[in-house]
Structures are given as C-alpha cells and as structure tokens.
C-alpha cells in the first residue's frame, strides 16, 4: 500500500510539473519574426539618396555612393509598437543608423530646427538609433533625423552606454517602441530610454550616410533583422 501511494504521489508531482511547464511556455512572449528573408530585399524600398543595397551571404550590404544624400532601405509598411533586433557591422569611417516610426517629406518643407533650411520632397525624417564609431560614444542614442536634428537622450548618464559599441565587430541592437516610450540596447547595454509623442508609427529604415565626394566607398552590413509587434500594455523588457 505504501509503495502504491508513493507511486501515486510521484505521478501526481510529475503531472503537476508538466502542467506548470506548459503554462510557463504559454506565457512566453512570441518569437520575433524575420523582416529580411536572407535572400532578397522583398518588402523593402530605397528612399532619400542613391547609395546601394544588396544581399550577400544572408546579409544586407549598404554601400556609399559619392555625392549621394543620406539613403535608407525602408520597410514598405509602417509599424507602431514593436521590438526590433538586428546585428550590424559598420566601417569605422562611416556612421549609420536605424530609423523607426519614420516618414518622408511629401513636398519641400522647412526643417523644424532651422526653418531657413528646406528639406526636399522624398527626404526621410524621424527617430534614428545611431550607429557610429565607438570613440564618439553615441551609438544607441536617438537622433531626430531631418527634422529637429538633436539627440533625444544623454547616454553619459547610463553605466557603460557610451562604450557599448565595438568597432570592427558585429554589434547587437535591440529597440523597443511602446506608446511614447522608446528604448535601445547595444550589446545588451541599455543606452537610450526617453519619451516623445511626435511619431506614433512609421516605417523602419537602414541608413547609409552621405560621405564627402573624395571619400569611400564604405560599407555597413545588417543581419538577423527581426521584429515583433506589441499589443497595447504588453510587457516588453
């Protein structure tokens, strides 16, 4: 009788453990999904300038073009609240960025931070998560591209943020946009965490920055480009 009771208790514990594991699995966040299929640039379009983009060994390769304006490879649809991740490797002589919730000017428009400067039709504006050589200490911060032309946060107030980016290496970026709160991590280090209500949604874009006419060509590469859209109030840490 004791042996049978022990077996029953063991079976009950195993069943309970399995049920708890299933419940925990159900509560796990859905996996991020590829935005880039590793073979083609389907679902993406070039905006702003004339820099080139191609696919090489499962990687998006952006290459500078002398005389071009800032160029962006952009998603063909908009996103509002989401988690975005990618790995990026950038020539140290080139800076780049990841646009989120961004737009293009429909017509020539005075720049918000300098009204005497005209932004041309088709130019990109919006939040840009910076990619730049480590010495600059700004990678992961958000620049207001083509509009207010200012930083949205100060990385110096967060431990390790200004040194998170590694030159000549693949760097992992994670961006979470939720309501008016936007955050970024570079190689697991929290960099930016700010609130802004200017843009609730927009496209995502991968930047090839303009260069002097006598410089380059330089390249920036992206891989493992992933995204998951978030529901209102969903936890996304």
C-alpha positions in Angstrom: 0.0 0.0 0.0 2.8 2.4 0.9 4.6 1.6 -2.4 1.4 2.3 -4.4 0.8 5.5 -2.5 4.4 6.6 -3.3 3.9 5.9 -6.9 0.7 7.8 -7.0 2.4 10.8 -5.3 5.3 10.7 -7.7 2.9 10.5 -10.7 0.9 13.4 -9.4 4.1 15.5 -8.9 5.2 14.7 -12.4 1.8 15.7 -13.8 1.8 18.9 -11.9 5.4 19.7 -13.1 4.4 19.1 -16.7 1.3 21.3 -16.4 3.4 24.1 -14.8 6.0 23.9 -17.6 3.2 24.1 -20.3 1.7 27.1 -18.5 5.1 28.8 -18.4 5.6 28.1 -22.1 2.2 29.6 -22.9 3.2 32.8 -21.1 6.4 33.2 -23.0 6.5 36.1 -25.5 6.0 35.1 -29.1 9.2 34.9 -31.1 10.5 37.8 -33.1 9.9 37.2 -36.9 12.4 38.0 -39.7 11.9 41.3 -41.5 14.6 40.2 -44.0 14.4 36.8 -45.6 18.2 36.5 -46.1 17.8 36.1 -49.9 16.1 39.2 -51.4 15.1 42.7 -50.5 11.4 41.9 -50.9 9.4 44.1 -48.6 11.9 46.9 -48.6 12.4 50.0 -50.7 15.1 52.7 -51.0 14.4 56.3 -50.0 16.3 59.5 -49.8 19.5 59.0 -51.8 21.3 56.8 -54.2 23.5 54.6 -52.0 23.2 50.9 -53.0 21.9 47.9 -51.1 22.4 44.2 -52.0 22.1 40.8 -50.4 25.4 38.9 -49.8 25.6 35.6 -47.8 22.4 36.3 -45.9 23.4 39.9 -45.1 22.2 43.2 -46.3 25.2 45.2 -47.5 24.8 49.0 -47.9 27.5 50.8 -49.9 28.1 54.6 -50.1 27.9 56.5 -53.3 29.9 59.7 -53.8 27.7 62.7 -53.8 24.6 60.9 -52.5 22.4 62.3 -49.8 21.6 60.1 -46.7 20.0 56.9 -48.1 17.6 54.5 -46.3 16.4 51.0 -47.1 12.9 51.1 -45.7 10.1 48.7 -44.9 7.2 49.1 -47.3 4.7 49.2 -44.3 4.5 51.2 -41.1 5.0 49.9 -37.5 3.8 51.4 -34.2 4.6 49.4 -31.1 7.3 46.7 -31.5 10.5 45.0 -30.5 13.2 45.3 -33.2 16.5 43.5 -33.2 19.5 43.2 -35.6 23.2 42.7 -35.8 25.2 45.4 -37.5 28.8 45.9 -38.6 29.9 49.3 -39.9 33.0 50.7 -41.4 34.5 52.9 -38.7 34.8 55.8 -41.2 31.1 55.6 -41.8 28.2 56.3 -39.5 24.8 54.8 -40.0 21.6 54.3 -38.1 18.2 52.5 -37.8 15.2 54.7 -38.5 12.0 53.8 -36.6 8.5 55.4 -36.9 9.8 57.4 -39.7 8.4 59.3 -42.7 9.3 61.1 -45.9 8.5 64.7 -46.8 5.7 64.9 -49.3 7.0 68.3 -50.5 9.8 70.8 -49.8 9.4 71.6 -46.1 11.3 74.0 -43.8 13.4 72.0 -41.3 11.9 72.3 -37.8 15.2 73.1 -36.1 16.3 75.6 -38.8 13.3 76.9 -40.8 15.6 78.6 -43.4 16.8 75.2 -44.5 14.5 73.4 -46.9 14.1 69.6 -46.7 13.4 68.2 -50.2 10.5 66.0 -51.2 11.3 62.4 -50.5 13.8 63.1 -47.7 13.5 60.9 -44.6 12.8 62.2 -41.2 12.1 60.7 -37.7 13.8 58.8 -34.9 17.2 57.3 -35.8 19.1 54.9 -33.5 22.7 55.8 -34.1 25.5 53.6 -35.4 28.9 55.2 -35.1 32.5 54.5 -34.2 33.0 53.8 -30.6 35.1 56.9 -29.8 32.0 59.1 -30.5 30.1 57.5 -27.6 26.7 58.0 -29.2 25.8 54.6 -30.6 22.3 53.6 -29.4 21.2 57.2 -28.8 18.4 58.6 -31.0 19.0 61.4 -33.4 16.0 63.3 -34.7 16.9 62.9 -38.4 15.9 65.6 -40.9 13.6 67.4 -38.5 14.8 68.7 -35.1 18.3 67.4 -35.7 19.0 66.9 -32.0 19.7 64.0 -29.6 16.7 62.6 -27.7 18.7 61.3 -24.7 22.1 61.5 -22.9 24.0 58.2 -22.8 26.5 59.6 -20.4 24.0 59.1 -17.5 23.8 55.3 -18.0 26.7 53.0 -17.0 28.6 51.6 -19.9 26.3 53.1 -22.6 28.9 55.3 -24.3 31.3 52.3 -24.6 28.8 49.6 -25.6 29.5 49.8 -29.4 32.6 47.8 -30.6 34.4 49.0 -33.7 35.0 46.4 -36.4 32.7 43.8 -34.8 29.1 42.7 -35.2 27.0 44.7 -32.7 23.6 43.6 -31.5 20.9 46.2 -31.4 17.6 45.9 -29.6 14.9 48.7 -29.9 11.6 48.7 -28.1 9.0 51.3 -29.1 5.9 51.3 -27.0 3.5 54.3 -26.8 5.5 57.4 -26.2 8.4 55.4 -24.7 11.4 54.4 -26.8 14.4 52.4 -25.6 17.5 50.9 -27.1 20.2 48.4 -26.1 23.6 47.9 -27.8 25.2 44.5 -27.0 22.9 44.1 -24.0 23.7 47.5 -22.5 20.8 49.9 -22.0 21.6 53.1 -24.0 18.5 55.3 -24.6 15.3 55.5 -22.7 13.2 58.5 -23.4 9.6 59.6 -24.1 8.4 61.6 -27.1 4.9 62.0 -28.7 5.9 63.2 -32.1 5.5 59.9 -34.0 3.3 57.0 -33.0 4.1 54.9 -36.1 6.1 54.9 -39.3 8.5 52.8 -41.4 11.8 51.2 -40.3 14.9 52.2 -42.3 18.5 51.1 -42.5 20.8 54.1 -43.2 23.8 54.6 -45.5 25.1 58.0 -44.6 26.3 60.6 -47.1 30.1 61.0 -47.5 32.5 63.6 -48.9 33.0 63.3 -52.6 36.6 62.2 -52.3 35.9 59.6 -49.6 34.8 55.9 -49.7 33.4 53.7 -50.7 32.4 52.4 -47.3 30.0 49.7 -46.3 27.6 48.9 -43.5 26.1 45.4 -43.0 23.0 44.1 -41.3 21.9 40.6 -40.4 19.4 38.8 -38.2 16.8 41.6 -38.8 13.9 40.7 -36.6 10.7 42.3 -35.3 7.7 41.5 -33.2 4.7 43.9 -32.9 3.4 44.6 -29.4 -0.1 44.8 -28.1 -1.1 47.8 -26.0 0.2 47.4 -22.5 2.2 44.3 -23.3 5.4 43.8 -21.2 8.4 44.1 -23.4 11.5 44.1 -21.2 
